């Protein structure tokens, strides 16, 4: 069975790039009678907040992207992560590294001075015939994954095609911090494995994470999912969209008179297409959707076109739908006399006004 997931980090609001990722993952699951999973990746304890979690859940509810399982929280799975870390240590696929912060900084400075790419020099990596340094007193080690020294990591990306990355370009990834807490790339691997995710559909800013995650999955003898990396969304100036500069919280669109179906319709058209069709329902989108039709090139957000599409959805909405959307904004205090409250005629007039 097809199983997809949307895995946002609660370090801010749910933005349009995240919604498009969720939309494509949701649509692929629905198209294939599969399962769509919501996972909250909240291992960044310093930046993750309950307010951001609520914003994500509220945003998913507002746009109507229903999930079949979850939300699952990574902070509730720390015991499982520790178990798998011990498994990797026992199998020789991970090791303890006692380098101090100062040693790593000096290592980086020397490499940069030589013009080399900064990376960990693997001084604590156990190898046959190698003598390791003496373990320093009072130092809590990190756990590093033992990345293969040779060969390439290759996968057939569902959006970008064949991708190959040499293992020589990869570092020995830290999978557990000195306090024992697991790191992002490691948690993602364990979660996708445990949740039986078959298709990982995410932004192409994760392409460089993929070979690291594949290597860990192989070390665990776990099945590899299909990866599909979506191109980024650019702003109207052709620059990468920034949370600070461009995007707004998805739920803020409701206050601007945007219909959720219009937002999904527009985001669906950013990087995907079905002929010349511009205006369509989510039912039609699911019927038409395929990863093969997703463009590997970045898309540009066009505010004018977005507003035009929103107007088309308003025109197509019936009175009941418009009343549902407008009522919370026009609802008077309970003390308002019934005669002063909006009537059905008011809703009809509002709909007519939107169509002019």
VEXDREN-2710 file (C-alpha; in Angstrom, 1 decimal):
% VEXDREN-2710
k/r/px/py/pz
1/UNK/0.0/0.0/0.0
2/UNK/1.2/3.5/-0.8
3/UNK/2.0/5.5/2.3
4/UNK/3.1/9.1/2.2
5/UNK/3.8/11.7/4.9
6/UNK/4.0/15.4/5.6
7/UNK/6.6/16.2/8.2
8/UNK/6.8/19.9/9.1
9/UNK/9.0/21.3/11.9
10/UNK/7.1/23.5/14.4
11/UNK/9.5/26.3/14.3
12/UNK/7.1/28.8/12.7
13/UNK/3.8/29.0/10.9
14/UNK/2.7/26.7/8.1
15/UNK/3.7/28.6/4.9
16/UNK/2.7/28.0/1.2
17/UNK/5.7/25.9/0.4
18/UNK/4.8/23.5/3.1
19/UNK/1.2/23.4/2.0
20/UNK/2.2/22.5/-1.5
21/UNK/4.4/19.7/-0.2
22/UNK/1.5/18.5/1.9
23/UNK/-0.9/18.8/-1.0
24/UNK/1.2/16.7/-3.4
25/UNK/1.8/14.0/-0.8
26/UNK/-1.9/14.0/0.1
27/UNK/-3.0/13.8/-3.5
28/UNK/-0.6/11.0/-4.3
29/UNK/-1.9/8.9/-1.4
30/UNK/-5.6/9.7/-2.3
31/UNK/-5.0/8.9/-6.0
32/UNK/-3.6/5.5/-5.1
33/UNK/-6.0/4.7/-2.3
34/UNK/-3.1/5.0/0.1
35/UNK/-2.4/6.4/3.6
36/UNK/-1.4/10.0/4.3
37/UNK/0.5/10.5/7.6
38/UNK/1.1/13.7/9.5
39/UNK/4.3/13.8/11.5
40/UNK/5.6/16.7/13.6
41/UNK/9.4/16.9/13.6
42/UNK/9.9/18.7/16.9
43/UNK/13.3/17.5/17.9
44/UNK/14.7/21.1/17.8
45/UNK/13.7/21.7/21.4
46/UNK/15.0/25.3/21.4
47/UNK/13.0/26.5/18.4
48/UNK/9.9/24.2/18.4
49/UNK/6.9/25.8/20.1
50/UNK/3.3/24.7/21.0
51/UNK/2.0/27.8/19.1
52/UNK/3.7/26.6/15.9
53/UNK/2.3/23.1/16.4
54/UNK/-1.2/24.6/16.7
55/UNK/-0.6/26.8/13.6
56/UNK/0.3/23.7/11.6
57/UNK/-2.7/21.8/12.7
58/UNK/-5.0/24.8/12.2
59/UNK/-3.5/25.4/8.7
60/UNK/-4.0/21.7/7.7
61/UNK/-7.6/21.9/8.9
62/UNK/-8.4/25.2/7.1
63/UNK/-7.1/23.9/3.7
64/UNK/-8.9/20.6/4.2
65/UNK/-5.9/18.3/3.9
66/UNK/-7.1/15.4/6.1
67/UNK/-4.6/12.9/7.3
68/UNK/-5.2/9.2/8.0
69/UNK/-2.6/8.7/10.8
70/UNK/-1.1/11.1/13.2
71/UNK/-0.1/13.6/14.2
72/UNK/3.0/11.7/15.5
73/UNK/5.5/13.7/17.5
74/UNK/9.2/12.9/17.4
75/UNK/9.7/14.0/21.0
76/UNK/7.5/11.1/22.0
77/UNK/9.8/8.6/20.2
78/UNK/13.2/9.2/21.9
79/UNK/13.3/5.7/23.4
80/UNK/12.9/4.2/20.0
81/UNK/15.7/6.4/18.6
82/UNK/18.1/5.4/21.4
83/UNK/17.3/1.7/20.6
84/UNK/18.2/2.1/17.0
85/UNK/21.4/4.1/17.8
86/UNK/22.5/1.2/20.0
87/UNK/21.7/-1.2/17.1
88/UNK/24.0/0.8/14.8
89/UNK/26.8/0.9/17.4
90/UNK/26.5/-2.9/18.0
91/UNK/26.6/-3.6/14.3
92/UNK/29.7/-1.4/13.7
93/UNK/27.8/1.1/11.6
94/UNK/28.2/3.9/14.2
95/UNK/30.9/4.9/16.7
96/UNK/31.6/7.4/19.5
97/UNK/33.5/10.5/18.7
98/UNK/35.2/12.4/21.6
99/UNK/36.4/15.5/19.6
100/UNK/35.8/18.7/21.5
101/UNK/34.3/21.8/19.9
102/UNK/37.7/23.4/20.0
103/UNK/39.3/20.5/18.1
104/UNK/36.6/20.6/15.5
105/UNK/37.1/24.3/15.0
106/UNK/40.8/24.0/14.7
107/UNK/40.3/21.1/12.2
108/UNK/38.1/23.3/10.1
109/UNK/40.5/26.2/10.2
110/UNK/43.4/24.1/9.0
111/UNK/41.3/22.6/6.2
112/UNK/40.1/26.0/5.0
113/UNK/43.7/27.4/5.1
114/UNK/44.7/24.6/2.7
115/UNK/41.7/25.2/0.5
116/UNK/40.1/21.9/1.4
117/UNK/36.5/21.3/2.0
118/UNK/35.9/21.5/5.7
119/UNK/34.9/18.1/7.1
120/UNK/35.4/15.8/10.1
121/UNK/38.7/13.9/9.6
122/UNK/37.4/10.7/11.1
123/UNK/40.1/10.5/13.8
124/UNK/37.8/8.5/16.1
125/UNK/36.4/6.2/13.3
126/UNK/37.5/2.6/14.1
127/UNK/39.2/0.8/11.3
128/UNK/41.2/-2.5/11.1
129/UNK/44.8/-1.9/12.4
130/UNK/44.0/1.7/13.4
131/UNK/45.0/2.9/16.9
132/UNK/42.4/5.4/18.3
133/UNK/43.3/8.3/20.6
134/UNK/43.0/7.9/24.3
135/UNK/39.5/8.7/25.6
136/UNK/39.7/12.1/27.3
137/UNK/38.2/12.3/30.8
138/UNK/35.0/14.2/31.4
139/UNK/34.0/14.4/27.7
140/UNK/30.6/13.2/26.6
141/UNK/30.9/11.8/23.1
142/UNK/28.6/12.2/20.1
143/UNK/27.6/9.2/18.0
144/UNK/28.6/9.4/14.3
145/UNK/27.3/7.2/11.5
146/UNK/30.0/5.3/9.7
147/UNK/29.5/6.5/6.1
148/UNK/30.9/4.2/3.4
149/UNK/34.2/5.6/2.2
150/UNK/33.7/4.7/-1.4
151/UNK/31.0/4.2/-4.0
152/UNK/28.0/6.3/-4.8
153/UNK/24.5/6.7/-3.5
154/UNK/22.1/6.7/-6.4
155/UNK/18.3/6.9/-6.7
156/UNK/15.7/7.4/-9.3
157/UNK/14.0/10.5/-8.1
158/UNK/10.3/10.6/-9.0
159/UNK/10.6/14.3/-10.0
160/UNK/14.2/15.0/-10.9
161/UNK/15.2/11.7/-12.4
162/UNK/18.5/9.8/-11.7
163/UNK/20.6/11.4/-9.0
164/UNK/24.0/10.1/-8.0
165/UNK/26.2/11.5/-5.1
166/UNK/29.6/10.1/-4.2
167/UNK/30.1/8.9/-0.7
168/UNK/33.4/10.7/-0.7
169/UNK/31.4/13.9/-0.6
170/UNK/29.7/12.9/2.6
171/UNK/30.8/13.3/6.2
172/UNK/30.4/10.9/9.1
173/UNK/27.1/12.3/10.2
174/UNK/26.4/12.9/13.9
175/UNK/23.3/10.9/14.8
176/UNK/23.3/11.6/18.6
177/UNK/24.5/14.6/20.5
178/UNK/26.6/14.5/23.7
179/UNK/23.4/14.5/25.8
180/UNK/22.1/11.5/23.8
181/UNK/19.4/13.4/21.9
182/UNK/19.1/12.2/18.3
183/UNK/19.6/14.5/15.3
184/UNK/17.3/15.4/12.4
185/UNK/18.5/13.1/9.7
186/UNK/18.6/10.1/11.9
187/UNK/15.1/10.6/13.3
188/UNK/13.7/11.0/9.8
189/UNK/15.1/7.7/8.8
190/UNK/13.7/5.8/11.8
191/UNK/10.3/7.4/11.4
192/UNK/10.0/6.7/7.7
193/UNK/11.1/3.1/8.4
194/UNK/8.7/2.5/11.4
195/UNK/5.8/4.3/9.7
196/UNK/6.3/2.2/6.5
197/UNK/6.5/5.3/4.3
198/UNK/6.7/4.2/0.7
199/UNK/7.0/7.6/-1.0
200/UNK/8.9/10.6/0.4
201/UNK/7.6/13.7/-1.4
202/UNK/9.4/16.8/-0.1
203/UNK/11.1/20.0/-1.2
204/UNK/14.4/19.8/-3.2
205/UNK/16.2/21.6/-0.3
206/UNK/16.3/18.0/1.1
207/UNK/18.2/16.5/-1.9
208/UNK/21.5/16.6/0.0
209/UNK/19.9/14.9/3.0
210/UNK/18.8/11.9/0.9
211/UNK/22.1/10.1/0.4
212/UNK/22.8/10.3/4.1
213/UNK/19.4/8.9/4.9
214/UNK/19.7/6.2/2.3
215/UNK/23.0/5.1/3.7
216/UNK/21.5/4.8/7.2
217/UNK/18.5/2.8/5.9
218/UNK/20.9/0.4/4.1
219/UNK/22.9/-0.1/7.3
220/UNK/19.6/-1.0/9.1
221/UNK/18.6/-3.4/6.2
222/UNK/15.4/-1.3/5.9
223/UNK/13.5/-0.9/2.7
224/UNK/14.1/2.3/0.7
225/UNK/11.2/4.6/-0.1
226/UNK/10.7/6.3/-3.5
227/UNK/12.0/9.9/-3.2
228/UNK/10.5/12.8/-5.1
229/UNK/11.9/16.3/-4.6
230/UNK/9.7/19.2/-5.5
231/UNK/11.2/22.3/-7.0
232/UNK/11.2/25.5/-4.9
233/UNK/8.7/28.3/-5.2
234/UNK/10.1/31.6/-6.2
235/UNK/8.7/35.0/-5.4
236/UNK/7.6/37.5/-8.1
237/UNK/11.2/38.8/-8.3
238/UNK/12.5/35.3/-9.1
239/UNK/14.1/34.9/-5.7
240/UNK/13.7/32.0/-3.3
241/UNK/10.7/32.7/-1.1
242/UNK/11.6/33.8/2.4
243/UNK/9.4/33.3/5.5
244/UNK/10.3/36.8/6.7
245/UNK/10.1/38.6/3.3
246/UNK/7.4/36.8/1.3
247/UNK/5.3/34.2/2.9
248/UNK/2.4/34.6/5.3
249/UNK/0.8/32.1/7.6
250/UNK/-1.7/29.9/5.7
251/UNK/-4.5/30.7/8.1
252/UNK/-3.8/34.5/7.5
253/UNK/-5.1/34.0/3.9
254/UNK/-8.5/33.4/5.4
255/UNK/-8.5/37.0/6.7
256/UNK/-7.6/38.2/3.3
257/UNK/-10.7/36.7/1.7
258/UNK/-8.9/33.8/0.1
259/UNK/-10.8/30.5/-0.2
260/UNK/-8.9/27.4/0.8
261/UNK/-9.9/25.6/-2.4
262/UNK/-8.5/28.6/-4.3
263/UNK/-5.2/28.4/-2.5
264/UNK/-4.9/24.6/-3.1
265/UNK/-5.9/25.1/-6.8
266/UNK/-3.2/27.7/-7.3
267/UNK/-0.5/25.8/-5.4
268/UNK/-1.3/22.7/-7.5
269/UNK/-0.5/24.7/-10.6
270/UNK/3.0/25.7/-9.3
271/UNK/5.2/23.0/-10.8
272/UNK/2.4/20.7/-12.0
273/UNK/-0.1/21.0/-14.8
274/UNK/-2.9/19.2/-16.7
275/UNK/-2.9/20.7/-20.1
276/UNK/-4.4/24.2/-20.1
277/UNK/-6.6/23.6/-17.1
278/UNK/-6.3/26.4/-14.6
279/UNK/-9.5/26.2/-12.6
280/UNK/-10.4/22.8/-11.0
281/UNK/-11.6/21.2/-7.9
282/UNK/-9.5/19.0/-5.5
283/UNK/-11.5/16.0/-6.7
284/UNK/-10.3/16.7/-10.3
285/UNK/-6.8/17.3/-9.1
286/UNK/-6.6/14.0/-7.4
287/UNK/-7.9/12.3/-10.5
288/UNK/-5.3/13.9/-12.7
289/UNK/-2.3/14.0/-10.4
290/UNK/0.9/12.2/-11.1
291/UNK/4.5/12.7/-10.0
292/UNK/5.6/12.3/-13.6
293/UNK/3.8/15.5/-14.4
294/UNK/5.6/17.6/-11.8
295/UNK/8.2/19.9/-13.3
296/UNK/11.8/19.7/-11.9
297/UNK/12.1/23.4/-12.4
298/UNK/11.3/26.1/-9.9
299/UNK/8.0/28.0/-10.2
300/UNK/7.3/31.6/-9.7
301/UNK/4.4/32.8/-7.5
302/UNK/2.2/35.3/-9.3
303/UNK/0.0/37.3/-7.0
304/UNK/-2.3/38.7/-9.7
305/UNK/-3.0/35.2/-11.1
306/UNK/-3.6/33.9/-7.6
307/UNK/-6.2/36.6/-6.9
308/UNK/-7.9/35.9/-10.3
309/UNK/-8.2/32.2/-9.4
310/UNK/-9.6/33.1/-6.0
311/UNK/-12.2/35.3/-7.7
312/UNK/-13.2/32.3/-10.0
313/UNK/-13.7/30.1/-6.9
314/UNK/-15.8/32.8/-5.3
315/UNK/-18.0/33.1/-8.4
316/UNK/-18.4/29.3/-8.5
317/UNK/-19.4/29.0/-4.8
318/UNK/-23.0/28.6/-3.9
319/UNK/-24.8/30.7/-1.3
320/UNK/-24.4/28.0/1.4
321/UNK/-20.6/27.9/0.8
322/UNK/-20.3/31.7/0.9
323/UNK/-22.5/32.0/4.0
324/UNK/-20.2/29.4/5.7
325/UNK/-17.2/31.6/4.9
326/UNK/-18.6/35.0/5.6
327/UNK/-20.8/34.3/8.7
328/UNK/-17.9/34.2/11.2
329/UNK/-16.8/37.7/10.0
330/UNK/-20.3/39.2/10.0
331/UNK/-21.7/37.6/13.0
332/UNK/-22.9/40.3/15.4
333/UNK/-22.7/40.0/19.2
334/UNK/-25.4/37.9/20.7
335/UNK/-27.0/41.0/22.2
336/UNK/-27.8/42.3/18.6
337/UNK/-31.5/42.2/17.9
338/UNK/-32.5/39.4/15.4
339/UNK/-33.8/42.0/13.0
340/UNK/-30.3/43.5/12.7
341/UNK/-28.6/40.2/11.9
342/UNK/-27.7/39.3/8.2
343/UNK/-30.5/37.6/6.3
344/UNK/-30.5/35.2/3.4
345/UNK/-31.1/38.2/1.2
346/UNK/-27.8/39.6/2.5
347/UNK/-25.9/36.4/1.5
348/UNK/-27.5/36.5/-2.0
349/UNK/-26.4/40.1/-2.4
350/UNK/-22.8/39.2/-1.2
351/UNK/-22.6/36.5/-3.8
352/UNK/-23.9/38.7/-6.5
353/UNK/-21.4/41.4/-5.6
354/UNK/-18.5/38.9/-5.9
355/UNK/-19.6/38.0/-9.4
356/UNK/-19.5/41.5/-10.8
END
